[in-house]
Amino acid sequence: MNKFFHQISRRKFLLISGASASTIFLKGCLGNPPTTLNSTGQSQQSIQQIANINPEQKPETTKVKLGYTPIVESAPFIIAKEKGFFTKYGMTDVELDKQASWGSMRDNTEIGSAGGGVDGGQYQMPMPHLITEGLITKGNQKIPMYLLAQLITHGNGIAIASKHIGKELSVDTAKAQVLFDGLKSSKTPFTAAFTFPHVNQDFWIRYWLAAGGIDPDADVKLVTVPAAQTVANMKTGSMDAFSTGDPWPYRIVKDKIGFLAALTAEIWKNHPEEYFALRADWVDKHPKATKALLKGVMEAQKWLDNFDNRKEAAQILAGRNYFNLPTPDILLEPYQGKYNMGDGRVINDKSKAPYYWKDERGSVSYPYKSHDLWFLTESVRWGFLPKDYLTKSKQLIDKVNREDLWKEAAKEAGIAAADIPTSTSRGVEEFFDGIKFDPEKPEEYLKSLKIKKVSV
Ligand code: CA
C-alpha cells in the first residue's frame, strides 16, 4: 500500500472509530514507539568517513539514547541521524526516543539510559538547571546536567481559539483589554495552556500577556495540559490559548480550530528556544563521544539553515518514524518564514523563520550563558525560583553550561573562527515592547517590568 492510501485508510479507520482528524494527528505524533533505526543503510561514504576519524577524537562509545519531542526544535537530532552526521563522527548507535510528554522527558532523564530512560536530548529551559538543582525531580534528587548547544530559534507561537477571531487579539494584548476584562469577571476566565510549567511555553505566554498589561496570575487562568489534550480542549471551547512549537500552531490554523496571535519571533526576535543537554555523568564518562554528538548536531544545524535543504528536511521530519504528519507541506511554509496566522494576517518574512545555526544576531547553536541567565531571571520574575537566585544563578550556570565543550567540538569540526563566539554573552536583548535585558544587570531588567511576582 502506498503512503497516500495508507494515510487515507488510517484516517478512515479512526473516523469510523469516532476519533477526530486532530486526534489522528495527535495519536500519530505522540503514540508511536521510539525510533530505533540504527546505522544500517549508511552509505559507503559514511563508512569511509568513520575510518577517517582522528584517533585522538575517537568516541569512547558509539551508543547514546536521546529523548526528543516531535516539534521543529528536535530537527538537528533527526537530521544528524538521518543524514549520517552522527555516524561521520563515530556515533553509529544514536537512538532517538520520542517522548510522550515533557514530564516523561524529565522522568526519563532522571532514570538514565541504564534504567530504560535517556542520557539526555532536547529540553525546554531551564529544565537542565532545575534537574541539576533537584527542583523538578522525584524526591528532589539532584541530577547534574550539562547544557551543550542551543537547538533552534523561533518556530513557536501562541495559538488562540477561533471564537476570539476579530477581538483584536494579536501581539499587543493591550488592544484586547476588553476581552480579558469581560472574561475575568465571568465564570470562565481566559484560559491559556502549556504542556509543562515554568519553562519556555509558560514564559512566552506570560511575557506576551504581561507586556500588554494583562497579569498572567490575576487576570487569566494558566494551566498545564498534556499535548494530546490541547487541540481537543480548544475545539470544545474550554481553552482559549496555548503555546507550543511548529507544527502545532500551524495545524491549529490549517484545521480551522484557531489562529495565531503571535509568533515568538515577534515577541523576542532571535530568542533562545530549546537546548541540547546531557546528564553530566554521561558526559564526564564520555567527553569525546559528547563532542562527536555536538559535531553531528552542528553539522545538521548548518545543513538545516541552507534553505535549499528545507524541503528534504520537511520530508524527513514528517516521516512516520518521527512527526508522522499527513504531509510535509505542514512544515514547508513555516520553514520559509511564511505564516498564515488564520485571522487574515499573513507573515512572509524569512527573518522570522526557524533558524538552527545562525540568525541576524550571530550564532544560534552557541549556548550563551547570558541566555541561561535570562531564563533564570524570568523564573525569579514569576516566583518560580526564590529571589536569591538573582545572585546564585551565576554559579549554577557556570556548573551547567558547557560552552567550553561546544568550542572544542567546533574547532575539531573545522568550524570557521568567525562562527565561534568569543564572548559568553550575546549582549543586551530587546523585546517587542521595548523592554531590554542587560545580562550585566538582571535586577534592572526586573525593575523595568511592571508586572512581576518579586519585589526588587
Ligand atoms: Ca518550544
Residues whose N, C-alpha, C, O or C-beta is under 5 A from the ligand:
A	BS01	CA	N156 N200 G245
